[in-house]
C-alpha cells in the first residue's frame, strides 16, 4: 500500500512562520512532504538570472534547517513540476496538496493551471491560500483595500511545533548557485538571502535605519543604508507583509518611537508603500497579460519602428553620456539594487529619450533586480513608459536628477571611473568643460567619456507628441475608462461607474525601497 502524505509546495513563501499552507498541513496527522522544485525550464527564461537564484539558494538552505527543526527537512527536486507531481502520485497516496496562491509571470501561471488540472483529475485536494493581501477572483477594485487590510492586519499564523516526517525519502541536494540551467549569468553580486538575514535587516530598519527614510529615499548613495532593503525578502516570501506590519505595530504600541524624532512619520510612509506594493501586484493578478501587453491597447507597439540596437546596448552598459544614468546602471549591474526614483529614471530615459519598448527594457532590468517582483515590475514599467492610459506622463530629466539627488557627485564618481577626477562644477554636465579643463580633470570627451547620446529636450518633446497624439485615437477615452475600472487605484470617497467618462490620473506612490 502507498504511504499517505500531505504535500506543502513551497514557491515564493520560503519560511515556516506565518505560513498558512504549512500550518494546515501540520494538522492532517499524516507525514508532511515539504517540496521545492528547481524548475530548469523556468531558469532558462529571459527575465530570470543567476542573481535571483543566488538569493533563493541562501533562503532554501535556511528553510531546510528550519523545517528539520520541526520534524522534516525541505525536499528538493529538479525538473518540470508536473513531472515531479506525477512521480510523487505514483509513489505515494497524496491526500492533499497545500500551497499559497502565486501571482507571477505567465510561465508560472500556466504551470499552476497544469498542476491544478492534474490534481483535479487524480481527485487530490489542492488547497491554495491567499498571499500577502492579493485577492484572487476580485470582481472590481472598489473593495480591494478593505479586503487586503483585513488580511494583512490579522493575527499571524502560528508556526507548527512539529510535522510528521517522510521516512526513507531522500531530501535531495540544493542545486548549486553557479548552475548550467540558468540562462543569464550575473557579473555582479546579489543581496544575501535567508530568514535570519531578513529579520536582522527588518529590525535594524525599524529600530534605527528608518530615521532618514524619507530624507534619503531617492538619493542613490544614501538610500542604500536608510531604505529598508526588504524587497527581495518580500519577493521570495522569506518574510510576510503581515510580519512586517506586526513588528511595526508592536513598536507603535510600546511607545518605542515616542522620543525619536520623525520615527513615526518615516515608518508611516514606509507602511503606506507596503500597501502600494500589494496594489501593484494586484494589477497582475487581475490582468496577467500586462506582462506582455500594454494596459491601454492604443499604445501597443508605438515605439517599435524607432528601435535602435546601438542605443539599447549603450543604455544597458551605462555608456549614455549622462553621468547619473550611467552610474545608476553600473551600480545596478554590480549590486542588483537601486532606489525607486533611480529605477524610474532609467526606464523613463529608455522609453522616452531612446524610444525603447518597455517589454525589451523590462526583461533586461528584470534580470538585474535581485528583488524582481513581476506584479510590481510590469506595472511600473508600463507606468513609467506612459502606456497605461490612466497615469500622468512623467519624464525624468537625468541632469536635474543628478543635481538634486547626488549634488556633490559622490555616487557618480564611485561608479563612473572616467569622471573620478572631474570637479563638482562639471560632474553633472562634463560636456561643458573646454579642452583645457578636460585635460586638467583627466576626462577627454568622446575619448575617455562620451558626450550625451541624445538631446534630452528634443527627444522628450518628440516622445510627448507621440504619446499625446495616440490619445486622439478612436475610442481612447472609453478604453481608458475600462483600464481604470479594472486596475486603477481607488480613493475612499470615489467609486467609479462602468460608464465613467472622466479619467482621474492616479497620484500613485511608488513601490517599496
C-alpha positions in Angstrom: 0.0 0.0 0.0 1.1 3.5 -0.7 2.0 5.8 2.2 -0.4 8.7 2.8 1.2 12.1 2.6 0.3 15.8 2.5 2.5 17.9 0.2 3.4 21.5 1.1 4.6 23.1 -2.2 6.9 26.0 -1.4 7.2 28.6 -4.2 7.5 32.2 -3.1 6.9 31.6 0.6 10.3 30.4 1.8 9.6 30.5 5.6 7.8 28.4 8.2 6.5 31.4 10.2 3.1 32.8 9.2 2.8 30.1 6.6 -0.9 29.0 6.3 -0.3 26.0 3.9 2.4 24.6 6.3 0.2 25.2 9.4 -2.8 23.5 7.8 -0.8 20.5 6.6 0.6 20.0 10.1 -2.9 19.3 11.3 -3.5 16.4 8.9 -1.9 13.8 11.2 0.0 12.2 8.3 3.6 12.8 7.1 4.2 16.1 5.5 6.3 16.3 2.3 7.7 19.9 2.2 8.6 20.3 -1.5 10.6 22.9 -3.5 11.0 22.3 -7.2 14.0 23.7 -9.1 12.3 24.2 -12.4 15.1 24.2 -15.0 12.9 25.5 -17.8 11.9 28.5 -15.7 15.5 29.4 -15.2 16.1 29.5 -19.0 13.6 32.3 -19.4 14.7 35.8 -20.4 13.6 37.5 -17.2 15.4 35.2 -14.8 19.1 35.3 -13.7 21.8 33.8 -11.6 21.3 36.7 -9.3 17.8 35.7 -8.4 18.8 32.1 -7.8 21.7 33.1 -5.6 19.3 34.9 -3.3 16.9 32.0 -3.3 19.7 29.5 -2.7 20.5 31.2 0.6 16.9 31.1 1.6 16.4 27.4 0.8 19.4 26.4 2.9 17.9 28.1 6.0 14.4 26.9 5.2 15.7 23.3 5.1 17.2 23.8 8.6 14.0 25.4 10.0 11.8 22.5 8.6 14.3 20.0 10.0 13.9 21.5 13.5 10.1 20.8 13.4 10.5 17.3 12.0 11.2 17.1 8.3 13.8 18.8 6.2 12.9 20.5 2.9 12.9 18.1 0.0 14.4 19.4 -3.3 13.5 18.0 -6.7 14.7 19.3 -10.1 12.8 19.2 -13.3 9.3 20.1 -14.5 6.9 20.5 -11.6 4.2 18.5 -13.4 6.6 15.5 -13.8 7.6 15.7 -10.2 4.0 15.6 -9.0 3.3 12.7 -11.4 6.2 10.8 -9.9 5.0 11.5 -6.3 1.5 10.4 -7.2 2.8 7.1 -8.4 4.8 6.6 -5.3 2.5 7.9 -2.6 -1.2 8.3 -1.8 -1.3 12.1 -1.8 -4.3 13.2 0.3 -3.9 16.9 -0.1 -1.5 19.5 -1.6 -1.1 22.8 0.1 0.3 26.0 -1.3 0.0 29.8 -1.5 -1.6 31.4 -4.5 1.2 32.8 -6.6 0.9 35.9 -8.6 3.8 35.6 -11.0 4.7 35.6 -14.7 2.7 33.9 -17.3 5.1 30.9 -17.2 4.3 30.2 -13.5 0.6 30.9 -14.2 0.4 28.3 -16.9 2.4 25.8 -14.7 -0.1 26.3 -11.8 -3.0 25.7 -14.1 -1.5 22.4 -15.3 -0.8 21.2 -11.8 -4.3 22.2 -10.7 -5.8 20.2 -13.6 -3.6 17.2 -12.9 -4.5 17.1 -9.2 -8.2 17.5 -10.0 -8.1 14.5 -12.4 -6.5 12.4 -9.7 -9.1 13.5 -7.1 -6.4 15.1 -5.0 -7.5 18.1 -2.9 -5.4 21.2 -3.8 -5.8 23.9 -1.2 -4.4 27.3 -2.2 -4.3 30.1 0.3 -4.3 33.9 -0.3 -1.0 35.6 -0.1 0.2 39.0 1.1 -3.1 40.9 0.6 -3.6 39.8 -3.0 -7.2 38.9 -3.7 -7.9 36.2 -6.3 -11.1 36.4 -8.3 -11.7 40.1 -7.4 -14.7 41.4 -9.2 -13.6 45.0 -9.1 -11.2 47.3 -7.3 -13.8 49.1 -5.1 -13.4 46.8 -2.1 -9.9 45.6 -2.6 -8.3 47.8 0.1 -10.8 46.7 2.7 -10.2 43.0 2.0 -6.4 43.5 1.8 -6.3 45.3 5.2 -8.5 42.7 6.9 -5.9 40.0 5.9 -2.6 41.7 6.5 -3.6 43.3 9.8 -5.0 40.0 11.2 -3.0 37.7 13.6 0.0 35.9 12.3 -0.4 32.2 11.5 1.3 30.0 14.2 4.5 28.2 13.4 3.9 24.4 13.6 5.7 22.8 16.6 6.0 19.6 14.8 5.3 17.9 11.4 5.4 14.2 10.8 8.5 13.2 8.8 8.7 11.2 5.5 10.6 8.0 6.3 13.1 6.8 3.7 12.8 9.7 1.3 16.0 11.4 0.0 15.9 15.1 0.6 17.9 16.0 -2.5 20.7 18.5 -3.0 20.0 22.2 -3.4 21.3 23.0 -6.9 24.5 25.0 -6.7 24.5 28.7 -7.3 26.6 28.5 -10.4 24.1 26.3 -12.4 24.2 25.5 -16.0 20.4 25.6 -16.2 20.4 29.3 -15.6 20.4 31.2 -18.9 21.5 34.7 -17.7 24.7 34.7 -15.7 25.4 37.6 -13.3 28.7 39.6 -13.4 27.8 41.3 -10.1 26.6 40.1 -6.7 23.2 39.7 -5.1 21.9 40.7 -1.7 22.4 37.9 0.9 19.3 35.9 1.4 17.8 33.8 4.3 15.4 34.3 7.1 18.0 35.3 9.7 19.4 37.9 7.4 15.9 39.2 6.5 14.9 39.6 10.2 18.1 41.3 11.0 17.5 43.8 8.2 13.9 44.3 9.3 14.8 45.0 12.9 17.7 47.4 12.1 15.5 49.3 9.8 12.6 49.7 12.2 14.8 50.4 15.2 17.4 52.7 13.6 18.0 53.0 9.9 14.5 54.3 9.2 15.3 57.7 10.8 16.4 59.1 7.4 14.0 57.0 5.3 12.1 59.9 3.7 15.1 62.3 3.6 17.2 59.8 1.6 14.5 57.9 -0.3 15.6 59.0 -3.7 19.3 59.5 -3.1 21.3 56.7 -4.7 24.3 56.9 -2.4 22.5 57.3 1.0 19.3 55.2 0.3 21.4 52.1 0.4 21.6 52.5 4.2 18.3 54.3 5.0 15.9 52.3 2.8 14.5 49.1 4.2 16.2 46.7 1.7 13.4 44.2 2.5 12.1 43.9 -1.1 13.9 40.7 -2.1 12.8 39.1 1.2 9.2 40.0 0.4 9.5 38.9 -3.2 10.5 35.4 -2.1 8.3 35.2 0.9 11.2 34.9 3.4 9.2 37.5 5.5 5.5 38.1 5.0 3.8 41.5 4.8 1.8 40.6 7.9 5.0 40.0 9.8 6.4 43.4 8.9 3.2 45.1 9.9 3.1 43.2 13.1 6.6 44.4 14.1 5.7 48.0 13.1 2.5 47.9 15.2 4.3 46.3 18.1 6.7 49.2 18.3 3.9 51.7 18.0 2.1 50.2 20.9 5.2 50.1 23.1 5.9 53.8 22.6 9.2 52.9 21.0 9.3 55.9 18.7 7.9 58.5 21.2 11.3 60.1 21.8 12.7 59.5 18.3 12.3 62.5 16.0 10.5 61.6 12.8 10.3 57.9 13.6 6.6 57.6 13.4 6.4 59.8 10.2 9.1 57.8 8.4 7.5 54.4 9.4 4.0 55.6 8.4 5.4 56.5 4.9 7.0 53.1 4.7 3.8 51.3 5.8 1.9 53.1 3.0 4.4 51.8 0.5 3.8 48.3 1.7 0.2 48.8 0.8 1.0 50.2 -2.6 3.2 47.2 -3.1 0.2 44.9 -2.8 -1.8 47.3 -5.0 0.6 46.9 -7.9 0.8 43.1 -7.6 -3.0 43.0 -7.6 -2.9 44.5 -11.1 -1.0 41.5 -12.4 -3.4 39.2 -10.5 -6.4 40.9 -12.1 -4.9 41.1 -15.6 -2.0 38.6 -16.2 -1.4 39.8 -19.8 0.1 43.1 -18.6 3.4 41.1 -18.6 3.4 41.3 -22.4 0.6 43.7 -23.4 0.2 47.4 -22.8 -2.6 48.1 -20.4 -4.1 50.5 -22.9 -4.1 48.8 -26.3 -3.7 52.0 -28.3 -0.1 52.2 -27.1 0.9 48.7 -28.2 3.9 48.8 -30.4 4.1 52.6 -30.8 7.9 52.6 -30.3 8.7 49.6 -32.4 9.7 51.5 -35.6 12.1 53.7 -33.7 14.1 50.9 -32.1 17.9 51.4 -32.3 20.0 48.4 -31.2 23.1 50.6 -30.6 21.1 52.9 -28.3 19.8 49.9 -26.4 23.3 48.5 -25.9 24.7 51.8 -24.7 21.9 52.2 -22.2 22.3 48.6 -20.9 26.0 49.1 -20.3 25.9 52.5 -18.7 27.6 54.4 -21.6 25.0 57.0 -22.5 27.0 60.1 -21.7 24.6 61.1 -18.9 26.6 60.7 -15.6 23.8 59.7 -13.3 22.2 57.4 -15.8 25.5 55.6 -16.3 26.3 55.5 -12.6 22.9 54.0 -11.8 23.1 51.3 -14.5 26.6 50.3 -13.5 25.6 50.2 -9.8 22.6 48.1 -10.7 24.7 45.7 -12.8 27.1 45.2 -9.9 24.8 45.2 -6.8 21.3 44.3 -8.1 19.6 47.2 -6.4 18.6 50.9 -6.8 16.1 53.1 -5.0 12.8 53.6 -6.8 13.4 57.0 -8.3 16.6 55.9 -10.0 14.8 52.9 -11.4 12.1 55.1 -12.7 14.7 57.4 -14.3 16.4 54.5 -16.1 13.0 53.4 -17.5 12.0 56.9 -18.4 15.2 57.5 -20.3 14.9 54.3 -22.2 11.2 54.8 -23.0 11.1 58.5 -23.9 14.6 59.5 -24.8 15.6 56.3 -26.6 12.1 55.1 -27.6 12.8 51.6 -26.5 9.7 49.5 -25.9 9.0 48.7 -22.2 9.0 45.0 -22.8 12.5 45.0 -24.2 14.0 47.2 -21.4 11.8 45.4 -18.9 13.2 42.0 -19.4 16.7 43.4 -19.2 16.0 45.1 -15.9 14.2 42.1 -14.5 17.4 40.1 -14.8 19.3 42.7 -12.9 16.9 43.4 -10.0 17.6 40.9 -7.1 14.0 41.8 -5.9 12.3 41.2 -9.3 8.6 41.0 -8.4 6.5 40.6 -11.6 3.4 42.4 -10.4 5.4 45.5 -9.4 7.9 45.3 -12.3 5.5 45.1 -15.2 3.0 47.6 -13.7 5.8 50.1 -13.1 7.4 49.5 -16.5 4.1 50.5 -18.1 3.5 53.4 -15.8 7.0 54.9 -16.3 6.7 54.3 -20.1 3.3 56.1 -20.3 1.3 53.2 -21.8 -1.4 52.7 -19.1 -3.8 55.4 -20.4 -4.7 56.4 -16.8 -1.5 57.8 -15.4 0.1 61.2 -16.0 3.2 61.2 -18.3 6.3 61.8 -16.3 9.7 62.2 -18.0 12.7 62.4 -15.7 15.4 64.9 -16.6 18.7 63.0 -15.8 20.7 66.2 -15.4 18.2 67.7 -12.9 18.0 64.5 -11.0 21.8 64.4 -10.9 21.9 67.9 -9.3 19.1 67.0 -6.9 19.9 63.5 -5.8 23.8 63.5 -6.0 24.7 67.2 -5.6 28.4 66.6 -4.8 28.7 63.8 -7.4 29.9 61.3 -4.9 27.8 58.5 -6.3 28.8 59.3 -9.9 32.5 59.3 -9.1 32.1 55.9 -7.3 30.6 54.2 -10.3 31.8 56.1 -13.3 35.5 55.9 -13.0 36.1 58.1 -16.1 34.7 61.0 -14.1 36.5 60.4 -10.8 38.8 63.5 -11.1 36.1 65.9 -12.5 35.4 69.0 -10.4 32.0 69.4 -8.8 31.2 72.2 -11.1 31.2 69.9 -14.1 30.5 66.4 -12.7 26.8 66.6 -13.7 27.5 68.1 -17.2 31.1 67.2 -18.1 30.4 68.1 -21.8 30.5 71.8 -20.7 34.3 71.6 -20.0 36.6 73.1 -22.5 39.5 71.1 -23.8 41.9 72.7 -21.2 39.6 71.6 -18.3 39.1 68.2 -19.9 42.9 67.6 -19.8 43.1 69.0 -16.3 40.5 66.6 -15.0 41.7 63.6 -17.0 38.5 63.3 -18.9 38.7 63.9 -22.7 35.1 64.0 -24.1 34.4 61.3 -26.7 37.7 59.6 -25.8 37.5 58.9 -22.0 33.8 59.5 -21.7 31.1 60.0 -24.3 29.1 63.1 -24.9 25.3 62.6 -24.3 24.0 60.2 -26.9 20.8 62.2 -27.4 19.5 65.7 -26.8 17.2 65.2 -23.7 14.9 68.2 -24.5 14.4 67.3 -28.2 13.8 63.6 -27.6 11.5 64.3 -24.7 9.4 66.6 -26.8 9.2 64.0 -29.6 8.1 61.3 -27.2 5.4 63.5 -25.6 4.0 64.3 -29.0 4.0 60.5 -29.8 2.1 59.7 -26.6 -0.4 62.6 -26.8 -1.1 62.0 -30.5 -2.1 58.5 -29.6 -4.6 59.8 -27.1 -6.5 61.3 -30.1 -7.2 57.8 -31.5 -10.7 56.5 -31.7 -12.2 55.0 -28.5 -9.2 56.1 -26.5 -11.2 57.5 -23.6 -13.6 54.6 -23.5 -10.7 52.2 -23.3 -9.0 54.3 -20.6 -12.2 54.1 -18.5 -12.1 50.3 -18.8 -8.4 50.2 -17.7 -9.2 52.5 -14.7 -12.2 50.5 -13.6 -10.2 47.3 -13.6 -6.7 48.4 -12.5 -6.8 51.9 -11.2 -6.3 52.9 -7.5 -9.4 54.0 -5.5 -9.9 56.8 -3.1 -12.3 56.2 -0.2 -14.7 58.8 -1.4 -14.6 57.8 -5.0 -16.5 54.8 -6.6 -16.3 54.8 -10.4 -19.1 53.5 -12.6 -18.6 51.3 -15.6 -19.8 54.1 -17.9 -17.5 56.7 -16.3 -16.1 59.1 -18.9 -13.8 61.3 -16.9 -10.5 59.7 -16.0 -8.7 60.6 -12.8 -4.9 60.2 -13.3 -3.6 58.3 -10.2 -1.2 60.2 -8.0 0.2 56.8 -7.1 3.0 56.3 -4.7 5.9 54.0 -5.6 7.0 50.5 -4.7 8.8 49.6 -1.5 12.5 50.5 -1.3 
